[in-house]
Amino acid sequence: MRQDMRWRPIIVASIVALLLAGGAMARTVQLREGALAETEPGSRDIQETIWFQGFLADSSTGDPIDATYDIVARIYDHPTVGSLLWGPETHNSVTINEGWFNIELGSVVSPLPDFGDPPYYLRLTVNGENLTPRLKLASVPSAFQSSNSDELMLPFEGTTGVLDTGFDLTHDGANQYDALAVYRENGTNGAYALYVRNNADEGVIRGYHNGSNTSDNAPVAALGIGYSTNPSPVVEAESDGQGPAYWGESAGPYTAFFQSYSDSGTPHVVHAEYLGTDEYGVAVFGESIVEGDEWGIGGDFRGGYIGCSGEAVNPSGIANGLFGSAEGGGTNYGVWGQASGGSVANYAGYFNGDVHVDGTLTGGSPLTMRTDYPLDPAEKYLNQAAVVSDDMRTVFDGVVVLDASGTATVVMPEWADVVNGDFRYQLTCVGGYAPVYVADEIEGGTFTIAGGEPGMKVSWQVTGIRHDAYADANPFEAVAEKPSGLRGKYLHPDVYGAPAEQHEAYEAKAMREEHKRAREQGRRPRHVPRKREEGE
């Protein structure tokens, strides 16, 4: 007697469960362990069968069926009519235990379809009864194409990536094999072994490493990619959006590690170019801000010849080879230079060209002009100290010859009495004596000397105090109070018997030296504390 049946089919594959129409009962299938056979690239063997599991129950009572039936399977290209693509495949005397049964499709009639043009529909005949409806096959059969396909497409469902939930790649680390290896042999130009694209807002590839190797001299990357001996790049990334083409994050000593062993051309480990049109486009940007601390170095460079080289080329505007700026609540140095230990010379700054200072030029040592000593220019220098003053003083001097009346008009620069005031005069007769004096003070850029002998030579000197707009807005203070943060410190502590720690620039020097030592020793720099004044 034929028994009316209703059924709930489940297909179990080796990687992911197929979801079938017709009231399928959901089951979770998890791949606990797995490994690919070690074969040559492109020759991975694929088991071309599909395990099918179904559930049969009496349509009247709902009781599970316990019986032994013949089951015939066929695959069509249409849910009701269409063409027969595979089968019939008969599985004789299949045991049905409490409604459940299993058959292996493709184990009797092979091969299965190549599943290159879905959708496909499975029809089962149990004990001579055709079960309806036909079942639409989902994604897994299409995986048979992966043995000879140039493209692997994974389905996306839900709100997270397929490789993050639906297709999780894990590796127990028990051997040297890779969790996922991609090969392409004899590819044409422009063809990639692995091409990944994401049109969403997040990144394309993310690597994560949780190993135990944290040694600085043997770093292990979260994402390891081989090297190339030809000019083509090993990795090429492109971003059409606002996000970066690469994103790295690490709790270790550094996020990215690069090495190069090239000896040809102009080798450099990292090459960055900005090719946009923004006039403020930056090729390399570094930022290090440690909240609640005083440390943070945006960029640190070392070189045997040049530690950091800056060059700017702007044919029509301003070009800055090196730009330094510092803003903070304490003592700021826009550019800090230090040189020591040289057997020939030490220059904290060397400028080959004009130097402009828009501000105050200070220094404890005398301002010195150095030239080659004229009497022995190849072996000696001539050092000349600048004249200092307690005010913004301008000096004019010259020599004049008195006329037949014993007088002379001295013509000075036309701006002399515009920029200066409070003039002082000095007159000295040359070759004789006469009671010379200033008959008329400076007015309109001239003054008059009188009281001398005809033809007498007179040397004169005039000094004035600046009273131009800048000088009036920035009056000069010969004696000034030190800022609160520098009180108790010295420009030259040694000459006053004070320790070196009381130098005004001690903290900056100490921080630099500590960072240098820490870098050489491969450790974190120790913080150099600073005494904070009240109100800071």
C-alpha positions as CSV (number, residue, x, y, z in Angstrom):
1,M,0.0,0.0,0.0
2,R,1.3,3.4,-0.9
3,Q,1.7,5.7,2.1
4,D,1.1,9.4,1.7
5,M,4.2,11.3,2.9
6,R,5.2,14.8,3.6
7,W,8.8,15.6,3.9
8,R,11.5,18.1,5.1
9,P,14.7,17.8,3.1
10,I,18.2,18.9,4.2
11,I,21.3,18.9,2.0
12,V,24.6,18.6,4.0
13,A,27.7,19.7,2.1
14,S,31.3,19.6,3.4
15,I,31.6,23.4,3.8
16,V,28.1,25.0,4.3
17,A,24.5,23.9,4.7
18,L,22.2,24.4,1.6
19,L,19.0,26.2,2.3
20,L,16.2,24.5,0.3
21,A,12.6,25.5,-0.4
22,G,9.6,23.4,0.5
23,G,9.6,23.8,4.3
24,A,13.2,22.9,5.0
25,M,14.2,22.2,8.6
26,A,17.2,24.5,9.5
27,R,20.3,22.9,10.9
28,T,23.7,24.4,11.8
29,V,26.7,22.8,10.2
30,Q,30.1,23.8,11.6
31,L,33.5,22.7,10.1
32,R,35.5,21.8,13.2
33,E,38.7,20.7,11.4
34,G,39.9,20.6,7.9
35,A,42.9,20.8,5.6
36,L,43.6,20.9,1.9
37,A,45.6,18.1,0.4
38,E,49.1,19.2,-0.5
39,T,49.0,19.3,-4.3
40,E,50.4,21.4,-7.0
41,P,48.7,24.8,-7.5
42,G,45.6,24.6,-9.7
43,S,45.1,20.9,-9.1
44,R,43.1,20.8,-5.8
45,D,40.8,17.7,-5.9
46,I,37.1,18.3,-5.2
47,Q,34.8,15.5,-4.1
48,E,32.0,15.8,-6.8
49,T,29.2,14.3,-4.7
50,I,26.6,16.0,-2.5
51,W,25.2,14.4,0.7
52,F,21.4,14.8,0.9
53,Q,19.5,14.4,4.1
54,G,15.7,14.4,4.3
55,F,12.9,13.8,6.7
56,L,9.7,11.9,5.8
57,A,6.5,11.8,7.8
58,D,3.0,10.4,7.3
59,S,0.9,13.2,5.7
60,S,-2.2,12.2,7.7
61,T,-0.9,11.5,11.2
62,G,2.4,13.4,11.1
63,D,4.3,10.4,12.5
64,P,7.9,9.8,11.2
65,I,8.2,6.9,8.8
66,D,10.3,3.8,9.5
67,A,10.7,1.9,6.3
68,T,13.1,0.8,3.5
69,Y,12.3,2.5,0.1
70,D,14.0,2.9,-3.3
71,I,14.7,6.7,-3.9
72,V,15.3,8.1,-7.3
73,A,16.9,11.6,-7.8
74,R,16.8,13.9,-10.8
75,I,18.0,17.5,-11.4
76,Y,16.1,19.9,-13.8
77,D,16.6,23.4,-14.9
78,H,13.0,24.5,-14.1
79,P,10.8,24.2,-10.9
80,T,7.9,22.3,-12.7
81,V,8.8,21.5,-16.3
82,G,12.1,22.1,-18.1
83,S,14.9,19.8,-19.2
84,L,16.3,16.9,-17.3
85,L,20.0,17.8,-16.7
86,W,21.0,14.8,-14.6
87,G,19.6,11.4,-13.5
88,P,17.7,9.4,-12.9
89,E,20.0,8.1,-10.2
90,T,18.5,5.2,-8.2
91,H,19.4,4.5,-4.6
92,N,18.1,1.1,-3.7
93,S,16.8,0.1,-0.3
94,V,17.4,3.3,1.5
95,T,16.8,2.9,5.3
96,I,14.5,5.5,6.7
97,N,14.9,5.7,10.5
98,E,12.4,7.8,12.4
99,G,11.8,9.8,9.3
100,W,15.4,10.6,8.5
101,F,17.3,9.3,5.5
102,N,20.6,10.0,3.7
103,I,21.7,9.6,0.1
104,E,24.9,10.6,-1.7
105,L,24.0,12.4,-5.0
106,G,26.5,11.6,-7.8
107,S,27.7,8.3,-6.1
108,V,25.8,6.2,-8.7
109,V,25.4,8.4,-11.7
110,S,28.4,10.7,-12.4
111,P,29.3,13.3,-13.1
112,L,26.9,15.8,-11.6
113,P,26.1,18.9,-13.6
114,D,28.9,21.5,-13.7
115,F,26.4,24.0,-12.1
116,G,27.7,26.8,-14.3
117,D,24.2,28.3,-15.1
118,P,21.9,28.2,-12.1
119,P,19.2,27.8,-10.9
120,Y,18.8,24.0,-10.6
121,Y,15.9,22.0,-9.1
122,L,16.0,18.5,-7.5
123,R,13.1,16.1,-7.8
124,L,12.9,13.0,-5.6
125,T,10.8,9.9,-6.2
126,V,10.3,7.8,-3.0
127,N,8.7,4.4,-3.3
128,G,7.3,5.4,-6.7
129,E,5.8,8.7,-5.4
130,N,7.1,12.0,-6.9
131,L,7.6,14.4,-4.0
132,T,6.6,18.0,-4.7
133,P,7.6,20.7,-5.0
134,R,11.0,20.3,-6.7
135,L,13.7,21.7,-4.5
136,K,15.8,24.7,-5.7
137,L,19.5,24.1,-5.1
138,A,21.4,27.0,-3.6
139,S,25.0,28.0,-3.8
140,V,27.2,25.0,-2.9
141,P,26.8,23.0,-6.1
142,S,28.3,26.0,-8.0
143,A,31.5,25.3,-6.0
144,F,32.2,22.5,-8.4
145,Q,33.3,25.2,-10.9
146,S,36.1,26.2,-8.5
147,S,38.3,23.3,-9.8
148,N,38.6,25.1,-13.2
149,S,37.3,28.6,-12.6
150,D,39.2,31.9,-12.8
151,E,36.8,33.5,-10.3
152,L,35.6,32.6,-6.9
153,M,32.4,34.4,-5.8
154,L,31.1,34.0,-2.2
155,P,27.6,34.9,-1.3
156,F,27.0,37.9,1.0
157,E,24.2,37.7,3.6
158,G,23.6,39.7,6.8
159,T,25.5,42.7,8.0
160,T,29.0,41.4,8.3
161,G,31.4,39.9,5.7
162,V,31.2,36.3,4.5
163,L,34.7,35.5,5.7
164,D,33.8,36.9,9.1
165,T,30.7,34.7,9.7
166,G,29.6,32.5,6.9
167,F,33.0,31.3,5.7
168,D,35.5,31.5,8.6
169,L,39.1,30.5,7.8
170,T,41.0,29.3,10.8
171,H,44.4,27.7,11.3
172,D,45.5,25.8,14.4
173,G,49.2,26.6,13.8
174,A,50.2,22.9,14.1
175,N,52.1,22.9,10.9
176,Q,53.6,25.3,8.3
177,Y,50.6,25.1,5.9
178,D,48.7,28.3,5.1
179,A,45.1,28.7,6.1
180,L,44.4,30.0,2.6
181,A,46.7,29.9,-0.4
182,V,46.1,31.6,-3.7
183,Y,48.2,30.8,-6.8
184,R,48.2,31.9,-10.4
185,E,50.7,30.5,-12.8
186,N,51.5,31.9,-16.3
187,G,49.0,34.7,-15.9
188,T,48.6,37.4,-18.6
189,N,49.7,41.0,-18.0
190,G,47.3,42.8,-15.8
191,A,45.9,39.6,-14.2
192,Y,46.0,39.3,-10.4
193,A,46.4,36.1,-8.4
194,L,43.9,37.6,-5.9
195,Y,41.5,40.5,-6.6
196,V,39.3,41.7,-3.8
197,R,36.8,44.5,-4.1
198,N,34.3,46.0,-1.6
199,N,31.9,48.7,-2.6
200,A,30.8,49.3,1.0
201,D,32.3,52.0,3.3
202,E,34.7,49.7,5.2
203,G,38.1,48.3,4.2
204,V,38.9,45.7,1.7
205,I,41.3,43.4,3.5
206,R,42.0,43.4,7.3
207,G,44.8,41.4,8.9
208,Y,45.0,40.4,12.5
209,H,47.9,38.8,14.3
210,N,47.7,37.5,17.9
211,G,51.0,35.5,18.0
212,S,53.6,35.6,20.7
213,N,56.6,36.8,18.7
214,T,57.0,40.5,19.6
215,S,60.8,40.8,19.1
216,D,61.8,44.0,17.3
217,N,64.4,42.2,15.2
218,A,62.0,39.4,14.0
219,P,58.6,40.9,13.5
220,V,55.7,38.7,12.3
221,A,53.1,40.5,10.2
222,A,49.4,40.1,10.5
223,L,49.3,40.0,6.7
224,G,52.4,38.6,5.0
225,I,52.9,39.0,1.2
226,G,55.9,37.8,-0.8
227,Y,58.5,39.9,-2.6
228,S,59.1,40.6,-6.3
229,T,62.4,40.9,-8.1
230,N,61.0,42.9,-11.0
231,P,59.9,46.5,-11.1
232,S,56.2,45.6,-10.7
233,P,54.8,46.2,-7.1
234,V,54.0,43.2,-4.9
235,V,50.9,44.9,-3.5
236,E,48.8,47.5,-5.3
237,A,45.9,49.1,-3.6
238,E,43.5,51.9,-4.8
239,S,40.8,53.8,-3.0
240,D,38.1,55.7,-4.9
241,G,36.5,57.0,-1.7
242,Q,37.5,59.1,1.3
243,G,39.0,56.2,3.2
244,P,42.7,55.0,2.9
245,A,43.8,52.3,0.5
246,Y,45.6,50.7,3.4
247,W,44.7,50.6,7.1
248,G,46.9,49.1,9.8
249,E,46.5,48.8,13.5
250,S,48.8,47.2,16.0
251,A,49.3,46.9,19.7
252,G,53.0,46.0,19.1
253,P,56.0,48.3,18.6
254,Y,54.9,49.4,15.2
255,T,52.1,48.8,12.7
256,A,54.1,48.6,9.5
257,F,57.6,47.3,8.9
258,F,59.4,47.8,5.6
259,Q,62.8,46.7,4.3
260,S,64.7,47.1,1.0
261,Y,68.0,45.6,-0.2
262,S,68.2,47.4,-3.5
263,D,71.6,48.7,-4.6
264,S,70.6,50.2,-7.9
265,G,69.1,53.5,-9.0
266,T,68.0,55.7,-6.1
267,P,66.7,53.1,-3.6
268,H,64.3,54.1,-0.9
269,V,62.2,51.9,1.4
270,V,59.0,53.9,1.2
271,H,58.0,56.0,-1.8
272,A,55.0,58.3,-1.5
273,E,53.5,60.7,-4.1
274,Y,50.5,63.0,-3.9
275,L,49.1,63.4,-7.4
276,G,46.0,65.4,-6.6
277,T,45.3,69.1,-7.2
278,D,44.9,70.3,-3.6
279,E,47.7,72.8,-2.9
280,Y,47.9,71.5,0.6
281,G,48.2,67.8,-0.4
282,V,50.7,65.9,1.7
283,A,52.7,62.9,0.5
284,V,53.5,61.6,4.0
285,F,51.7,62.7,7.2
286,G,52.8,61.6,10.6
287,E,51.0,62.4,13.9
288,S,51.8,61.3,17.4
289,I,49.7,62.9,20.2
290,V,49.8,61.3,23.7
291,E,47.0,62.7,25.7
292,G,47.8,63.7,29.2
293,D,51.6,63.5,28.5
294,E,54.2,65.6,27.0
295,W,55.5,63.0,24.6
296,G,54.7,62.5,21.0
297,I,57.0,62.6,17.9
298,G,55.3,63.0,14.5
299,G,58.3,61.7,12.6
300,D,61.7,60.3,13.5
301,F,64.4,59.9,10.8
302,R,68.0,58.7,10.9
303,G,70.6,58.7,8.2
304,G,74.3,58.2,8.0
305,Y,74.8,61.4,5.9
306,I,71.5,63.3,6.1
307,G,68.9,62.6,8.9
308,C,66.1,64.4,7.1
309,S,66.2,66.1,3.7
310,G,63.6,68.7,2.6
311,E,63.3,70.2,-0.8
312,A,60.6,72.4,-2.2
313,V,60.1,73.4,-5.9
314,N,57.5,76.0,-6.7
315,P,58.1,78.0,-9.9
316,S,55.6,80.7,-9.1
317,G,55.2,81.1,-5.4
318,I,56.7,80.5,-2.0
319,A,58.8,77.4,-1.5
320,N,59.8,76.1,2.0
321,G,62.5,73.5,2.0
322,L,61.9,72.9,5.7
323,F,59.1,74.4,7.8
324,G,59.0,74.2,11.5
325,S,56.2,75.3,13.9
326,A,55.6,74.7,17.6
327,E,52.6,75.6,19.7
328,G,52.2,74.8,23.3
329,G,51.8,76.1,26.8
330,G,55.4,76.0,27.8
331,T,58.6,76.7,26.0
332,N,58.3,76.2,22.2
333,Y,61.0,75.6,19.6
334,G,59.9,75.8,16.0
335,V,63.2,74.3,14.9
336,W,65.7,72.7,17.3
337,G,69.2,72.0,16.2
338,Q,72.0,70.4,18.0
339,A,75.5,69.4,16.9
340,S,78.3,67.9,19.0
341,G,81.2,65.5,18.8
342,G,82.5,66.7,15.5
343,S,86.3,66.6,15.1
344,V,86.2,69.4,12.5
345,A,83.3,71.6,13.4
346,N,79.9,71.6,15.1
347,Y,77.1,73.7,13.6
348,A,73.6,73.5,15.2
349,G,72.5,75.4,12.1
350,Y,74.3,76.2,8.8
351,F,72.7,78.6,6.3
352,N,74.1,79.1,2.8
353,G,72.2,82.3,1.9
354,D,70.4,85.2,3.6
355,V,68.9,84.7,7.0
356,H,65.8,86.6,8.1
357,V,64.6,86.8,11.7
358,D,61.1,88.2,12.3
359,G,61.4,88.5,16.0
360,T,64.1,88.8,18.6
361,L,67.5,87.3,18.0
362,T,69.0,86.4,21.3
363,G,72.1,84.6,22.4
364,G,74.4,84.5,25.4
365,S,77.6,84.5,23.3
366,P,78.7,87.6,21.4
367,L,77.4,87.9,17.9
368,T,80.4,87.2,15.8
369,M,81.4,87.8,12.2
370,R,84.0,85.3,10.9
371,T,86.0,85.6,7.7
372,D,89.3,84.3,6.5
373,Y,92.2,86.0,8.2
374,P,93.7,88.3,5.4
375,L,97.3,87.8,6.5
376,D,97.0,84.0,6.5
377,P,93.6,83.1,4.9
378,A,94.3,79.4,4.4
379,E,95.2,78.7,8.0
380,K,93.4,81.1,10.2
381,Y,90.0,82.9,10.8
382,L,89.4,86.5,11.7
383,N,86.6,86.7,14.4
384,Q,85.0,90.1,15.0
385,A,82.4,90.7,17.7
386,A,79.4,92.9,17.1
387,V,78.9,96.1,19.0
388,V,76.0,95.9,21.5
389,S,73.9,98.6,23.0
390,D,71.2,99.0,25.7
391,D,68.9,100.5,23.2
392,M,67.9,100.2,19.5
393,R,70.7,102.5,18.4
394,T,71.7,103.4,14.9
395,V,75.3,104.7,14.1
396,F,76.3,107.0,11.2
397,D,79.9,108.2,10.5
398,G,82.1,109.7,7.9
399,V,84.8,112.3,7.0
400,V,84.3,115.8,5.6
401,V,86.6,118.6,4.4
402,L,85.8,122.1,5.6
403,D,85.3,124.9,2.9
404,A,86.9,128.3,2.7
405,S,84.8,129.6,5.6
406,G,85.7,126.6,7.8
407,T,82.2,125.0,7.5
408,A,80.8,121.9,5.9
409,T,77.3,120.5,5.3
410,V,77.1,116.7,6.0
411,V,74.6,114.9,3.9
412,M,73.2,111.7,5.6
413,P,70.7,109.1,4.3
414,E,67.4,110.9,3.6
415,W,65.6,108.5,6.1
416,A,68.1,109.2,9.0
417,D,65.9,111.6,10.9
418,V,62.7,109.8,9.8
419,V,63.6,106.5,11.5
420,N,65.8,107.9,14.3
421,G,65.8,110.7,16.9
422,D,67.7,111.7,20.1
423,F,70.9,112.2,18.0
424,R,74.3,112.4,19.6
425,Y,77.3,114.0,17.7
426,Q,81.1,113.4,17.9
427,L,83.6,115.5,15.9
428,T,87.3,115.0,15.6
429,C,89.8,117.2,13.7
430,V,92.4,115.3,11.6
431,G,95.9,116.9,11.2
432,G,95.3,119.9,13.5
433,Y,93.1,121.4,16.1
434,A,90.2,123.8,15.8
435,P,87.1,124.4,17.9
436,V,84.7,122.7,15.6
437,Y,81.1,122.3,16.6
438,V,77.6,121.4,15.2
439,A,76.2,124.6,13.9
440,D,72.8,123.1,12.7
441,E,71.4,119.8,13.9
442,I,70.0,117.1,11.6
443,E,67.0,118.2,9.6
444,G,66.0,116.9,6.3
445,G,68.9,114.4,6.3
446,T,71.7,117.0,6.7
447,F,73.6,118.8,9.5
448,T,76.3,121.6,9.5
449,I,79.8,121.7,11.0
450,A,81.5,125.0,11.7
451,G,84.4,126.6,13.6
452,G,87.2,125.0,11.7
453,E,90.1,126.0,9.4
454,P,89.7,126.0,5.6
455,G,90.6,122.7,4.1
456,M,90.7,120.9,7.5
457,K,89.5,117.3,7.6
458,V,86.9,116.4,10.2
459,S,85.9,112.9,11.2
460,W,82.3,112.8,12.5
461,Q,80.0,110.2,14.1
462,V,76.3,110.5,14.8
463,T,74.1,108.0,16.8
464,G,70.4,107.9,16.9
465,I,67.7,106.0,18.7
466,R,65.1,104.3,16.5
467,H,61.6,105.6,16.7
468,D,60.0,104.1,13.6
469,A,56.6,102.4,13.8
470,Y,58.0,99.0,14.7
471,A,60.3,100.3,17.3
472,D,57.5,102.3,18.9
473,A,55.2,99.3,19.0
474,N,58.0,97.0,20.4
475,P,60.0,99.1,22.9
476,F,63.4,97.6,23.8
477,E,63.9,96.5,27.4
478,A,67.5,96.2,28.4
479,V,66.5,94.5,31.7
480,A,63.5,92.1,31.4
481,E,61.9,89.7,33.8
482,K,62.2,86.0,32.9
483,P,59.0,84.1,32.1
484,S,57.5,82.2,35.1
485,G,58.5,78.9,33.5
486,L,62.2,79.9,33.2
487,R,62.7,81.6,36.5
488,G,65.4,79.9,38.5
489,K,67.2,78.9,35.2
490,Y,70.1,80.3,33.3
491,L,71.4,80.7,29.8
492,H,74.9,79.9,31.2
493,P,74.5,78.1,34.6
494,D,78.1,77.0,34.7
495,V,79.5,80.6,35.0
496,Y,77.2,81.2,38.0
497,G,78.1,77.9,39.7
498,A,74.6,76.4,39.0
499,P,74.1,72.8,37.9
500,A,73.5,71.9,34.2
501,E,69.9,70.9,35.0
502,Q,69.2,74.6,35.5
503,H,69.9,75.5,31.9
504,E,66.9,77.0,30.1
505,A,67.0,74.4,27.4
506,Y,67.9,71.4,29.6
507,E,64.6,69.7,29.2
508,A,64.7,69.9,25.5
509,K,68.2,68.5,25.4
510,A,67.4,65.8,27.9
511,M,64.3,64.7,26.1
512,R,66.3,64.5,22.8
513,E,69.1,62.5,24.4
514,E,66.8,60.1,26.2
515,H,64.9,59.4,23.0
516,K,68.1,58.8,21.2
517,R,69.3,56.3,23.9
518,A,65.9,54.6,24.0
519,R,65.9,54.2,20.2
520,E,69.4,52.7,20.2
521,Q,68.5,50.3,23.1
522,G,65.2,49.3,21.6
523,R,63.0,50.4,24.5
524,R,60.4,53.0,25.3
525,P,61.8,56.5,26.2
526,R,61.5,57.4,29.9
527,H,59.7,60.6,30.5
528,V,61.8,63.6,31.5
529,P,59.7,65.4,34.2
530,R,59.4,69.2,34.2
531,K,58.7,71.3,37.2
532,R,55.5,73.1,36.7
533,E,55.0,76.6,38.0
534,E,51.9,77.8,39.7
535,G,49.3,78.9,37.2
536,E,50.4,76.7,34.4
